[in-house]
Amino acid sequence: MSRDLSASIATSLFPAGAFAAALAVSPLAMGAAAPVVKIDGSSTVYPITEAVAQDFQRAKLHEVHVNIGVSGTSAGFTKFCRGETDLSNASRPILKKEMDDCAKAGVRFYEMPMAYDALTVVVNPQNTFVNRLGVADLRKLWEPEAQNRINTWKDLNPAWPAQKINLYAPGADSGSFESFTEVVVGTAKSSRSDVQTAEDHAVLAQRIADDKDALG
């Protein structure tokens, strides 16, 4: 059931929410003869960055070490514009405010697409009644006004049982969360607050797999 759900949601969101993972590079930081390259930001971009970092370190005979953090897109840009990191992983383009922050700090950057991705919404495999949800359903469930109003599956669809819905998502600093809320709710970061969050996608997947009433 979750396979059908994720396919329908991914198809619905992809035209409006196809994301280029951005890599912002500071020539000033990279120009320094430092043995450590510091990277932080999006958990979505982490796997591909880790693979590239491993190849890079092998090519440099491990004379250069790469440290990769996962604090989320927004937090990553904050660190980058403070000059704390050399590269910033992001699952969305850099915002105007972030550009201004970098400019004020004298940090110049290049923004380069690394890959394209899509957001997928899934339910637990034990869920036997939800076989399709549209963007309108997700908006009804996820918007701030839904808190304390839509708490069970029956609240969302009268044909479904009165079982509690447990929502899971990346944290507020995640570019994926920003993009999801912008596409679904209409405003970035606009969301009900009773959502269980984690920056690590593997952790989110495991929590959903362990919770029969999960959606995330």
Backbone hydrogen bonds, N-H to C=O, Kabsch-Sander energy under -0.5 kcal/mol:
donor,donor_aa,acceptor,acceptor_aa,energy
5,L,1,M,-2.0
6,S,2,S,-2.8
7,A,3,R,-1.9
8,S,4,D,-2.1
9,I,5,L,-2.4
10,A,6,S,-2.6
11,T,7,A,-2.2
12,S,8,S,-1.9
13,L,9,I,-2.5
14,F,10,A,-2.0
17,G,13,L,-2.3
18,A,14,F,-0.5
19,F,17,G,-0.6
19,F,117,D,-1.5
21,A,19,F,-0.6
21,A,115,A,-2.4
22,A,90,A,-2.0
23,L,112,M,-1.4
24,A,22,A,-0.5
24,A,88,S,-1.7
25,V,23,L,-0.5
25,V,110,Y,-1.9
26,S,86,D,-1.8
30,M,26,S,-2.5
31,G,27,P,-1.5
32,A,28,L,-0.6
32,A,29,A,-1.0
34,A,32,A,-2.2
37,V,65,H,-2.7
38,K,36,V,-0.6
39,I,37,V,-0.5
39,I,67,N,-2.9
40,D,87,L,-1.3
42,S,89,N,-1.6
49,T,45,V,-2.2
50,E,46,Y,-3.0
51,A,47,P,-1.9
52,V,48,I,-2.2
53,A,49,T,-2.8
54,Q,50,E,-2.1
55,D,51,A,-1.9
56,F,52,V,-2.7
57,Q,53,A,-2.6
58,R,54,Q,-2.0
59,A,55,D,-2.5
60,K,56,F,-1.9
61,L,58,R,-1.6
62,H,57,Q,-3.8
63,E,60,K,-2.0
65,H,35,P,-3.3
67,N,37,V,-2.6
67,N,65,H,-0.5
68,I,66,V,-0.5
69,G,39,I,-2.9
69,G,67,N,-0.5
72,G,41,G,-2.5
74,S,173,D,-2.4
76,G,72,G,-2.4
77,F,73,T,-2.2
78,T,74,S,-1.9
79,K,75,A,-2.1
80,F,76,G,-2.3
81,C,77,F,-2.8
82,R,78,T,-1.0
83,G,80,F,-1.4
84,E,79,K,-2.6
85,T,79,K,-0.6
86,D,38,K,-2.7
87,L,38,K,-1.8
88,S,24,A,-1.6
89,N,40,D,-2.6
90,A,22,A,-1.6
99,M,95,L,-2.4
100,D,96,K,-2.5
101,D,97,K,-2.4
102,C,98,E,-2.3
103,A,99,M,-2.5
104,K,100,D,-2.6
105,A,101,D,-1.4
106,G,103,A,-1.2
107,V,102,C,-3.0
108,R,106,G,-0.7
110,Y,25,V,-1.2
112,M,23,L,-1.5
112,M,110,Y,-0.6
114,M,21,A,-2.4
117,D,19,F,-1.4
124,N,214,A,-1.1
127,N,124,N,-2.1
128,T,126,Q,-0.7
131,N,129,F,-0.8
138,L,134,G,-2.1
139,R,135,V,-2.5
140,K,136,A,-2.2
141,L,137,D,-1.7
142,W,138,L,-2.9
143,E,139,R,-2.3
146,A,143,E,-2.2
147,Q,144,P,-1.4
149,R,146,A,-2.2
150,I,146,A,-3.1
151,N,149,R,-0.6
153,W,163,Q,-2.4
154,K,161,P,-1.0
156,L,152,T,-0.9
157,N,153,W,-2.4
160,W,157,N,-2.5
163,Q,161,P,-1.6
165,I,151,N,-2.7
166,N,164,K,-0.5
166,N,213,D,-2.6
167,L,165,I,-0.6
168,Y,215,L,-2.0
169,A,196,Q,-2.0
174,S,171,G,-2.0
178,E,174,S,-2.0
179,S,175,G,-2.6
180,F,176,S,-2.6
181,T,177,F,-2.6
182,E,178,E,-2.0
183,V,179,S,-2.4
184,V,180,F,-3.0
185,V,181,T,-1.5
186,G,181,T,-1.7
187,T,181,T,-0.8
190,S,187,T,-2.0
191,S,189,K,-0.8
192,R,142,W,-2.0
195,V,193,S,-1.1
196,Q,167,L,-2.6
198,A,169,A,-1.2
201,H,199,E,-0.6
204,L,200,D,-2.0
205,A,201,H,-2.6
206,Q,202,A,-2.0
207,R,203,V,-2.4
208,I,204,L,-2.4
209,A,205,A,-2.2
210,D,206,Q,-1.6
211,D,207,R,-0.6
211,D,208,I,-0.8
212,K,210,D,-0.6
214,A,211,D,-1.8
215,L,166,N,-2.1
216,G,122,V,-2.2
